[in-house]
Amino acid sequence: MFRSRVSATLGVAFLTMLSACDGGGGASSGGSAGGGVVSVTPAPTPTPSFTEADAARLARQASFGPTPALVSRIKELGVNAWLDEQFAATGSTYTDLAVEVRRDFCTSGDTVCARQHFSRVPAAMRFYSDAVMAPDQLRQRVAFALGQMIVASEAEVNSAAGIAAFNQIFLDSAFGNFRDVLARATMLGYMGDYLDMADSNKSAPSENYAREFLQLFSMGPDQLNMDGTPKLDATGARQPNYTPEDIRGVARALTGWTYARVGGAAITDGNARDYSQPMIAVAARYDSTAKAFLGTSVGAGATQEASVAAVVDAAFNNASTAPFVSKFLITHLVTPNPTPAYVGRVAAVFANNGGGVRGDLKAVVRTILTDAEARAAPGAASGKVKEPVLLMTGLARVIGFTTDGYVFVNRDTSMGQPVMRAPSVFNFYPTDYPLPGSTTLKSPASKLLNTSNVLRWHNFVYDWTVGGDATRAEFTLASGMPNSSLSQPLWSGWEAFGTDLDAMIARIDLLMFANTLNQPQKDALKTAATAITNADPLLQARKRAQMMLYVAASSPLFLVDR
């Protein structure tokens, strides 16, 4: 009953006011569609004065959620100096989890062992733990984006070590070169199983990896201008980037590989597949004849390694890869509706970082986050809907959490986005998913906003705010998981405000809304909190903070990052 009363009174009133202030954009994002030639000169970053609100907006784009310390650090250093600090930061890793065991390692019925070694749980726990607490926030956000473009999933291959090794590639190369991402992902045993490159034989080459490698992981299906708009032929039709013959040629070039084996077992031992290591060559299965694809020729007798390198180079150097990858990263970090000029500026840096290097992701990420379209004050149609992962981590970081990540793993499936378990190679949503009600704007995460999920998102917010005391049952240790250390919301920081509701509201306004709340909205929050009284001053402060966080976090203004 308590939850229903809140939703029907203070919550609805506040949501209504926030929606009215949403500029008519709701979950929308700005940017015009179109094509044509664009300037490749980077737009200057407007920095007349860098405010706390500016720092909070950058934290939304470049981390898993603002915290007081993060906003303060960004404000202190400014954009470029903070980016430099983040480019050097470390802390997140899956390396210790990427140790494969035989498929018959666990005894029958041992569910704890199976969860440790043959599920996403250990790597997903680490993902959430690091996203909430580790210092290398930007590295993790970029790695998360790369992993949503180059997809392999527990839905098909349930190796904990393979999942860890796969996601380590994105952490390692988040600020490295995109070619290395393509090359390492192509050769990993985990991907080899997921898209059938492993054991692809010259007698019947599998085309699965070849097709998705071109369509999703590198250049995309259509030829693109540098500004991300499609190249059209004389009739106005789109032009394909590759043909069925190209796919067949790539597939032939990728034959002759199988899994490394645990403990050096024979390649005939199916229980010893090592998904955490690069695949190994089986010369007898390799098509060593001449091959042609994507304007590239591989001569007869070329080594298997040379054939793979030719495939990776052809895709990496394709003219469409720079805008395709650049627009994808902009979509996941800033907005799904960048202007063509914004895409063009970033793609130009992908093509040449200024020092003659192609695919420099550090330069690309810096350009994305310092561009005028990312740093200028948001308009009515700016930003993007929070996907469930960012909703969970963002709220946890606002509250203050220590976590082993297990509670997030238990939640994310019902929220519609179980990390590392995408339903298909197309991920959880397409980047061009249309904003409902708009004929021009895209809103990828809106694909997850069905009736059931919206209710689950709302109940999640309620559970972790109004019902989010440290004694909550779901915050306990994960039985049988060696890395479990439980989860704890750190309400002491909110209790320290005592009766100073204005200070609480100021923190909520900064971390959750980048100082965009108007006075009626702040008054609504204060009304919601003032109604809660308790003889224990610490308990009163905590319950008041929890109520305001519930109302704020379930509002449209928080669920749309601007």
N, C-alpha and C positions, 0 to 999 in steps of 0.2 A: 504494500500500500504506500509505503514511504516513497518508493521510486516513482510510482504513478503520480502521486501528488506533486512531486518536484517537476516532472515532465509536463504536467498540465498547467502549472502556474509559472513559477520563476523561470524554469527552463524554456518554456515556449515563448514567454515574453522576451527573453534575452535573444533567443534564436531569431525571433521576428525582427527585432531591431538590427541584429547583425546582418540578416538577409537584406533588409532595406538599405543598409550601408554598403552592400556588396557591389555597388556600381552597376547593377544589372547584369554583371558578368557571371555571378554564381561560380560554378566550377570551370569557367571558361578561361581561355588563354588567348593572348593577343597575337597579332601578326597577320600580314596580308599574304594571300596566295598569289602566285604569278611566277614569271620567269624573266628571261632576258639576261643581259650581261651586267655583272655587278663589279663594283670596285673591290679590289683585294686589299686596299689600304685599311688597316684596323681602325675602327672608330675610337676616338679618345674616350677614356674613362672620365666621367664627370666627378671630380673630387674637390669641390670648393670647401666642403667641410664634411668629414666622415663622422657620422653620429652613431650613438648606440643602436638606433633603429637600423642604420645601414649595416652595422656589424651583425645584428640579429638576422637580417635578411640573407647575408652571406653565409651565416651559420646554417640556415635552412637548406641552402643549395649545396653546401660543401661538407656537411656533417650529417650525423643521424639525429640531430636536434640541438637547438641552443641550450646552453647552460649558463649560469651567471659567470663562471670562470672563463668559458669560451668566448662569450660576448665581450668580456673585459679584455681578453687577450687580443682579439681581432681589433677592437677599438684602439688599444695601445699601439699595436704595430702598424695598422693600416693594411690594405688589401694585399699588396705585393710582398711586403715583408712577412705577413702571416702565411701567404702561400709558400714562400721560400722555406719557412719553418716547417710547414706541413710536408713539403716535398722531401725533407730530410727526416721526418718523424718515422718511427717504427713502433712496434708493440703488438700488432695483430699478426697471427700466424696460424697455419694448420699443419705445419711441417711435422710436429710430433705425433699427429694423428694419422699421417700418411704412411702407415706401416701395415702392409697387407698380410693376411693369414690365409691359409687354405680354406676352401669352401666347406670342407668337412671338419673344420676346427672345433665347432661347437657340438656338444652332444645333443641328441634329439630331445626337443622339449625345453631346452635351456633358453628361455626368452631373453634373459638378461644378457647372455653372451651374444645372442643374435642381434640384439639392439646395439651392442657396443661395436660389433664388427660388420654387420650387414644391414645397416640402416643409415639414414642421414643424421640421426640424433646427435652423435658426438660433434660432427662438423657444424651442424646447425646451432647447437648449444654454444660452440666457440664463436660462431658468427655473431650471435646476439650479445654474448658477454663482451666481446670486443667492441661491437657497435655502441653499446651503452657506456663502456668504461675506458677503452683503450685510447691513447692520445693521438694515434695516426688516423684521424677521422676522415680526412680527404682521401687518403689512399683507399680506405675501406669503401667510401661512397663511389669512387671510380671503379673499383673492383666489382662492386655490386652491379653497377651499370654494365660493365663488360660481360659479366655473367648472365645478364638478361638478354644480351645479344647473341653470345656464343653459348648455346644451351646444351647441357647434358643433365639427365635427371634420374633421381632415385626411383621414379615411376617405372623405369625400364631396367636399371642396373643398380643393385643394392649392395654396393661395396663402400663401407665407411672410409676405408683408406683411399679408394679411388675418388670419392667425392672430395675428400680433403686435398688430395694432390691436384685435382682439377681446379678447385677454387684458389689454391696457392699460386697457380699460374697468374691469375688476375691480380692478386696482391703483389707478386714479384714484378709484374710488368705494368702496373697501373700508371707509372711515370716513366716507363721505358719505351720500347718501340713496338708499334702495333704488329709489325711483321713477326716479332718474337711471340706475340700472343697467338697469332695464326699458326705458326710453326709448332709450338709446344702443344697447343690444343689438338692439332691434327694428329700428332704422334702418340698422345697419351692413351694407354690401354683402356681407360675408362670411356673415353670418347670412341675408341675403336669398337667397343662393344655396343655403345648406344646407337651409333649410326652405321654400324656394319662394315667399317673399313677393315677391322681385324678379320683375318682369314678370308679376305676377298681374293679370289683366285683368278688367274688369267683365263681359265676356262669359262668363267661366268662372273665377270667383275660386278660387284655391287655398286650401284649408282647412288645409293642413299647419301653417303657423306659428300660426294661430289656435288650433288644437287643443293644440299643445304649449305655447304661451304660457300657456294656462289650466291645463292639467293638470300641467305640470312646473315652469314658471318663476315662478308667482305664487301662486295660491290652492289648487291641488290639485283632484282630481276630486270630493271629498266635502266637504260642509259640516262645519266643525269648531267645537267650543267653543274658548274662549280657552286652555284647557289642552291643546289638541291632540287631545282625544278627539273621535270623530265625533258629530255631532248625529243623533239617531235620531227617526224619526217614531213615531206611536202604535202601530205594529206592531213596533217595534224594528228597522226597516230603516234603512240609511244613506240620506241625502238628497243628491242630486247638486248640485254647485255651478252647473252650467250644463246647457243642453239642446243638442240638435243645431241648433235655431234660433239659439241664442246664438252657436254656432260660425260659422254661416253669416253672421250679422250682423257679427261681428268680421272675418271674411274679406272681406266687402264693404267694410268701412271701411278695410281695408288694401290696397285695390287702387290701381293707378296709379303704382307706383314702379319704377325701374330703376337699374342701376348707374351711378355716376359713371364717367367714362372717362379713362384716362391721356392726358395731353397735350391734353385737350379734344376728343378724337375724337368722331365722331358716335355716337349711341346704337345705331346699326346695326352698329357695329364690334365684333364678338364677341371679338376678340383684345385689345381695349383696356379690358376691364372692370377697374375699380379696386375691389378688395375691401376696401381699407383705409379707405375714405371712406363717409360716410353716403350712402344712396341719394338719387336726385333724382326729382322729380315728372315724370310724363307725363300731363298733364291728360286727354288723349283716352282713356286707359285706366282712368280713375277713375270709380267708381260714385258719382255725386253725388246720387242720390236719397236720400230719408229712410231712416234705418236705426235699428234698435232691438236692444239686446243687454244682458244682465246688468243690467236695470233702468235702462239709460241710453238716451236718445234723441239722435240726431244729425239735425238738420233737413236738408231738401233744400237743396242749394246750399252746404252747409258746405265749407270748404276741406279739402284733403287733410291738411294739418297739424292741423286741428281734429279730424278723424276719428281720426287716430293718437293725439292727446292724449286723446280720449275713451276709446279702448280702454285705453290705459295707465292712466288714472285709474280706470276701472271695475275693473280687476284690482288695482291698488295699494290701492284703498280697500275692496275686498271684505273682509268680516268674517273670512274664513278665511285671508287672506294673512298676517296677523300670526302666528298660531300655526304655519302651514305653514312659513314662512321661518325662524321662531325655532327650531322643532324641528330643521329641517335643519341650521342652523348649530351647534346644540348637539351634534347627532350627529357632525359632522365635527371639532369642536374638543374635545369632552369625552367624551360617551358616547352610544351609540345607544339607550340605555334610560333617558332622564330620567323622573323622576316627572312626572305631570301638573302638580303644583304648580310644579315648576321651569320647565316650558314656559309655564305661565300667568304666572309672574313676568316672564319674558323677553318674552312676547307683549305684556304690558301696557306695557312700555317701547317696543316697536315701535309700538304704537298711539299712545303719547304719551310723549315723552322727559322729561316733566316741565315742558316749556316750550311744550306745545301742538303739537309737531312730530311727525308720523308718519313712520316709516321711517328714523329716524336710526340708521345702522348703528354709529356710534361708541358711542352709548349702549347699543345692543343687545349689542355685543361686550363692553363693560365689564360689563354685567349678567351675561352668560353666564360670564365668567371670574372674577367676584368672588362669584358666588352660593355659598351654603353647600354646595350639592351638588357644586360644582366644587372648592372649597377644603378641604372636610372630609377627614379621613383616609379613604383608600379602603377599602371593604369587600371581602368575598370575591367579589362579583359586580360590581365597579366596572370602568370603563374600556372599552377597545375594542382589537380586533386592529389592529396596524400594517398599513396597506396598503403595497404594494411601494415606492412613492415615498418614504414616510416611513421605511421600513426602510433604503433606500439612503442618503438624506440623513442620517438619524440616525446610522448607523454612520460615515459620512464625517466628521460633525462631532465624534463621540467621538474618532476617530483623530486628526483635524486634517488638513485638505485645502486645497490650492489647486486650482482646477479651472476649465476653460473650459466644462465641462458635457458635453463630447462623449462621454466614457466612460459617463456615465449614460444618454445617448440610445441608445448601443449596447447597453445592458443592459435597458432598461425593457420592451421588447417581449417578450423571453423571460421576464421576471418577471410579465407579465400586465397591465401598466398603462403603456402608452406614452402619456405626457402629450400632450394636444392631439390625440390620435387615438382618442377613445372609439369603441367599435364601433357605437354608436347614440346617439340623443338621450337615451336612458335611462342613459347613462354606463357605467361599468365594472361597477357593481353597484347594486341597489336599496337604499335606506336601510332598508327593512323586511325585508331578507333574514334568515331565521331562523337562530339559533345552532343548529348541528347537535346534536341530543340534548336540546334544550330546547323546551318547548311555549309559552313566554312571551317569552323573550329574543331580541333582535335582534343580529346581528353582520354588518353589511354587507360588510366586507372578507373575511369567510370564504367568500364566493362564489368568490373567487379561489384558495382553498386546495384545489385539486385535487392529485392525486398528482404530476403532472409539475411543477406550479408549486412545490410544497413542496420538491422536490428541487433545483429551480433556485434557490430562495431560499437553501437551505442551501449549495449550491455557491458562490453569490455571496458569502456570508459567509466561507467558507473562502478564496476567491480574494483577497479584499481584506484578510484578516487574515494567516493563515499564509503565503499566497502573495502578500502585498501590498507587497512592496518597491517602491521608486520606479522600479526598472528594468523593472517589469512591462510587457509589450508593449502592453496596451490603454490604458496611461496616456500614450501618445505623442501628438504633434500630429495633428490631424485634417487630412489632406491636402486642400488646396484650400479650406478654410473660413477666411475672412478673420479671424474672431474667435477662431481657435484659439490657445491658449497652453498646451496640454497640461494634464494633471492630475498632481498630486504629493501622495502621503500624507506628512505631516510627522511622521516617527517620532522626531525629535529630542526632542520633549517627553516621549516615553516612555523614550527612551534615558537621559535625564537622571536618571531614578529609580535607575539603576545596579542594585545588588543589593537595594534596598529594596522587596521584594515587597509588604509590607503597605501601603506608600504607593500602589503601582500598584493594588492591590485596592481601596483606599479610593476612588480616582478612578473605577474601574469601578463600584463600588457606588453612588456618588453620581450619576454621569452616566447610567448605564444602568438602575439599579434604585431610584433615589431613596432610598438608604440602607435598603433592606429586606432585604438578604442576612443570613442567620443565620450563626453561626460554622461549622457544618459545610459550608455552601456556600463560605464564604471559604477554608476549609481545602482544599476540593476544587480551587479555583482555584490555590492555592499549590502543591498537589501537581502539578498539570498544568505549572506553570511551573518548578518546581525540577528536574524531570526533564531540562530543557534546559540544557546547559552549552556554553561556548565560550571559547576562550582570549582572544578579543577581547571586552572588557567591554561595549562599546557594542553589538556584534552580539548578545551574550548577552542584554542587557537588551531589545533590540528583539524578538528571537525569543520571549522569555518573555512580553512584552506581547502579541505577536501570538497566541500560543497561548491566553492567558487571554481575549483579546477574541473569539477564535473560539468558545470554549466558551460564553462569556457571551452573545454575540450570536445564537447558534443555539438559545438556550434559550427555553422558553415564557414565562418571566418578562420577557424583553426584548421578545418579539414581541407582548405585550399591554401597552398603555399604561394604567396605573391612575392 
